Amino acid sequence: MALASASSRPPPSPCWRRGSDAGRSPKSRTGYGRALQHLGVLEKAELVIIKREGRHRWNYLNVLLIKRIHDRWISPHATAAVDLLERLKRDLET
């Protein structure tokens, strides 16, 4: 008994296709649509500023909010790491 190759299989039925696509928006199936979904999440979080001009869409990072996040959460840890590297350099040079 020979196994059927993928090319000899019949295409999926329209009923199966409708069922597998249920609950999805048409844009969610493409890379572009998924990117827009992610940008929408970032826009709601105010990390991205979106400007629309006709058919064009311009996406900008909200630098002020990102800087506030950096200052609040990253800067204290970065300062400690830089101090450690400075001490290591000083110890290696002496």
ABEGO torsion letter per residue (X at the ends): XBBBBAAABBBBBAAAAAAAABGBBAAAABAAAAAAAAAAAAAAAGABBBBBBEABBBBBBBAAAAAAAAAAAAAAAAAAAAAAAAAAAAAAAX
